[in-house]
C-alpha cells in the first residue's frame, strides 16, 4: 500500500490485517518501485492523492518494470 504520512493507509492496514491479509505500507513515492520490487506484492493499493507524484505517473513507473506488468494496481 502506498500512501502519504497523513493518509488513511494505517487505517486500511488494520482493516485488511483483521481480514487476514499481509500488508506493507510505503509512505511517499521516493524509491517506491524499488521498495515494491523487494516486497513482491500480489496487488498494489495507493492513495489517490499523493504529495510528491501523481498516481498516473507512479502507475506508469510501475508498468515500465517487467515485475509489475500484470500486477493489479
C-alpha positions in Angstrom: 0.0 0.0 0.0 1.4 3.4 -1.0 0.3 6.5 0.9 1.1 9.8 2.5 2.1 10.1 6.1 -1.2 11.7 6.9 -3.3 9.2 4.9 -5.8 6.6 5.8 -3.2 3.9 4.9 -2.7 2.9 8.5 -6.5 2.5 9.0 -6.7 0.4 5.9 -3.8 -1.7 7.1 -5.7 -2.5 10.3 -8.9 -3.4 8.4 -7.1 -5.6 5.9 -4.9 -7.4 8.6 -8.1 -8.2 10.5 -9.3 -9.9 7.3 -6.1 -12.0 7.2 -4.1 -10.0 4.6 -0.4 -9.3 4.9 0.2 -5.6 4.3 3.3 -3.5 3.8 3.0 0.3 3.7 5.3 2.5 1.7 5.0 6.2 2.7 5.7 8.7 -0.1 6.8 7.9 -3.6 10.6 8.2 -3.4 12.1 4.8 -4.3 8.6 3.2 -4.3 9.2 0.9 -7.3 12.5 -0.4 -5.8 10.9 -1.0 -2.4 7.9 -2.8 -4.0 10.3 -5.0 -6.0 11.8 -6.1 -2.7 8.3 -6.8 -1.2 7.0 -8.6 -4.3 3.3 -7.7 -3.8 0.3 -9.5 -5.3 -1.6 -6.2 -5.6 -0.7 -2.6 -5.1 -3.1 -0.2 -3.4 -2.4 3.5 -3.2 -3.9 6.8 -2.2 -5.5 8.8 -5.0 -3.8 11.9 -3.8 0.0 11.6 -3.3 2.1 14.5 -2.2 5.1 14.3 -4.5 4.0 12.5 -7.6 0.7 11.9 -9.5 -0.9 8.5 -9.3 -0.8 8.3 -13.1 2.9 8.9 -13.2 3.6 6.3 -10.5 1.5 3.7 -12.2 3.4 4.4 -15.4 6.7 3.9 -13.5 5.5 0.5 -12.3 4.3 -0.6 -15.7 7.7 0.0 -17.2 9.1 -2.7 -14.9 8.5 -6.3 -16.0 7.8 -7.4 -12.5 4.7 -5.2 -12.3 3.4 -5.7 -15.9 0.4 -7.8 -14.7 0.2 -6.8 -11.0 -3.2 -5.2 -10.3 -2.8 -1.5 -9.2 
